[in-house]
Amino acid sequence: MRIFQIVLISLVLLAIADPVVAAELFGTAYSGGVPAANLSITVEGRNTETRTDGKGGYRLDLPPGNNVLIIRGQRFPVTVSPGGTKQDIRF
């Protein structure tokens, strides 16, 4: 009987748990029409940060939904879809 209760409780917890599934956000950051290398990109409200590569490219793993990128003090709202999202940033 005790094993049945443990299994039942485990199944209930699995059913109500909200799994956090990351999706990839990627793209290129441009400054004045030119790819911007070595920029710091942070995500508002999260402990997530990356830097653009030598060609301005960036990649972040974020949960699907609305997020805000912070680049050079500017806010860039982005929506990440579950299958991943390409979003170029121009400033």
Summary of the structure (lengths in Angstrom):
residues: 91
radius of gyration: 18.7
end to end distance: 63.3
largest distance: 68.5
contacts: 220
relative contact order: 0.25
helix: 16%
strand: 46%
